[in-house]
Amino acid sequence: MSVVAQERLMQVLIGPHVSEKSTIAADQSGHVVFRVRRDATKAEIRKAVEMLLDVKVVSVTVARMPGKPKRFGRTMGRRQAWKKAYVRLAPGHEIDFIGAE
């Protein structure tokens, strides 16, 4: 893998997305939810998670989240749209974000 490709993979994952829905998905089906770049593909997300976190990925599902309209005083604005990825890990693999032992 070239240096440019590795740098691209390091920028694909923005961070974990922690919410009530993502916690339920993690408990029930072993999914981990990440915020990812809007131009990231499923293949890039899979490679990035496997490379950076050293786990085996079974499947990746993505969801585009539209920006919400918000008011800023008298003017209407819009929050930026973003993308999240549901990453299903292979049995026996897990990601510990807290680092508790």
N, C-alpha and C positions, 0 to 999 in steps of 0.2 A: 504494500500500500504506500502510495507516495506521501510526501510530507504535506502537500496541499490537501489531500483527501483526509489525512488525520486531523489537520487543523479544522477542516469543515465539520468533521464528526464531533470534535470537542465543543463546537459552538451550537450544535443541534439542540441539545438539552439545555433548557433555561433553568429548570429546577423542579423539585417535586411539587405537586398540587395537592394540598391537604384540605379536604372538605368532608362533610358528613357523607356525601355520596361516595367519595374515593375511599373512605375508611370502610364502608360497607362492602365495596367491591373487593378490597384487599382481604377482608375477613371471609367472605363467602366464596370467592373464586380465584384468589391468588393474583389479582391484578394490582399493578402499581401504576399510579397516574402521574404523568409528568407534563409540565408546560413545555412546549417545544416551539421552535421557530415556525413562522407561518408558511415558509416555503420548504419545510422538511417533508421528505417522503417516508413511507413506511419502512422501506429498506434502509434508509439512513438512520432512522430512529432505532431499528433493530441492531444495526452495527454499532451505533453509539453506546447503547445500553450495554451490549455485550463487551465492548472494548473498555469502557470507563468503569463499569461496576463489576466486571468479571462474573457474570451470571449467564445462564442459557435462557434465551427468549423463545417461547412457543409461538406467540402471535402478537400482532400489534393492530390496534384499532384506533383511528384518529377521529376527532370531532372538532369542527371549526366553531368557535364561539363568537357570535357577532358582538360588536361594541354596543354598549348601552347608551341611549341618549341621556345627557345630564345637563342641568342648568348651571351656568356660571354667572350669577347675578341676573341681568336681564337677557343675556345672550344664551342661546342654546348651543350646546357642544355635544361631542360624542366621544366616548371612551374608545380606545384602540381595540380592534378585533384581535383575537388570539386563538391559538390552537392547542389542544391537549391530546395526549396519547395515552390510551389504556394498554399497558404492556403486561402480557400474561407470561409468567415465569414457569419454567419447567419444574416438575415435582422435585423437591429436595433443595431448590434454590430459593433464597430469599434475600431481600435488601433490608438492612437495618439502618435507618436514617438517624436514629437517636444515639446509637452507639453504646447502649446500656448492656452490661454483661451480667 
